Amino acid sequence: VVLVRKESAKVLGTRLFALPTKSTRLDEFSSSQSSAISGFSSFVKETWSSSVISHVKQQLKDVSKGWFNLEESNTEVYKFSKLRKFLGFLNFIMQDTLRFAVEDSLLNYKTFVEGACAPPVTVVSTNKVTVDFSLGGTLGEDAARLRSRKPPLFLLDLAIDSTGEKPVFAYSSSSDSFTSSVLQFFDKSLISIQKLIRIERKVMKNLFWSRDPVMNTVHPSEEWVSVYRNDIETAMSAAASKLDEYLKLYDPLLEFLQTDVETYLESIEVQYGGKMPDDLEDPDDWNPEDAEIDVKSIKELSSKHMDLMRKLEENIPVSVNLGAFSLSCSKVRTELSNKHEAIAGALMEMACKVTIQYTDVTSEKFEDMMVNLKKSPSDIEAVDDIKAFISTVPALVQALGPRIDTNLGFFNILEEAKYKLDGQDFNRKWEVFSWPKKIFDKVEDLEVVLQGKTNNLLEDMKEDQAAFMEKLNGIQAEVGNLHTFTNIDRVDQVTQHVKKIKAELQRSGEEARLFNNREALFGVDVRDYVELSEISKSFEPYYDLWL
């Protein structure tokens, strides 16, 4: 009996549950409870029973016949034997031991869970949660301070669940899973100690047993067990409800969480960056120059997202104590913060891109002017065209003045935002600013060139006019010689000759008109070329005769 009581003392020293001294995650809690329950069950059903059986056999091994005969095979004899009463006594000891151990473990488990859930929790905001460690004033200051040093029972993370159609805020473990898990191991502990076979069945192997007799132990249906279980469920449910209450505070952030960054940026570029909308009914009607370009609004949106990022980092703590739970918010905090920062950066990139695009369009307009000013005239008509264009340059440059001012304003906005331009983009800023001066400098140089070109062309025209007069003299001689053609047999040859003279007179008329036009462009006296008229008048009778 002494040896059995000694072995039973070991059972009383074995715990049915693992009561953690630090915060654990739900899966770690489940693993440790499963191990503890399995270990307790194994110890009771195998180690403890085997030790008791071993002691009984050792102490009664020398008894062959009589009241303590372990080899007894007659059930009727065994019923009235002292051995049966002795083994029944040992069974009572073991039953009491097991009950005391289970009752003690269940009480400790209940006390542990209730203690972890006891401090009242007040959820004010995402970054303000108060835990009353004085338990409503029932604990003194020192006791409350000591209580506050105890870590929460569970660790969990605030997370983003992307399994649905849209991402939502969630916990790494659902709030109700904590209650169900704690109760699950309460129930599992009771199941694990059922059907513990009495030692007399294992000692008296020669007897006929119609069934395996089992010890009476704590059963889940006992009233006090149900009370314990209800108390644990109430405490855990109340504590877990604070998780749901806290999670609802993140609902205002759902819209931003569910915002698609690419779609959002595209809408901003359409609204402020001059991008053509994808849903435009007739893209041919789109005029990029009519689109609104508002770099300031883009920059302000970027600043807004940076402010929201800082505000978010202030409002979402790295971790928060929710009584029975230590909640880590760092992952969500970091992800939302990074999203704001990424959008802010992308908006500044957009502001820069829009500015550069606007700058390039402005420069293209000046480059078009420069192309016209760089043309090399080959005749006085081209010179006149260039001069005509030069006369429009001041108005064209003045019309582009607002674009230059807008461009510089865009660059100033980027500078105020401390956006770093690369070397090429930085040069664009001053290039567009310098365009008017480059244009007027080119005009000034071109006017000198055009004057020299005009003088040269005038001299060329005078030479062409002299050659033209010689040509007219030749035509006049040919016309004067037509009266000598009297042989009717040579009519074909004469006809071809007359046609040739007619064509030359027509070309000469065109040349005379060209000279007259150019004389007007040069600003010199316009010549009548009466010689041409006289030759044509003399030629008409011969033309009518032969044709």
Disulfide bonds with the S-S distance in Angstrom:
none
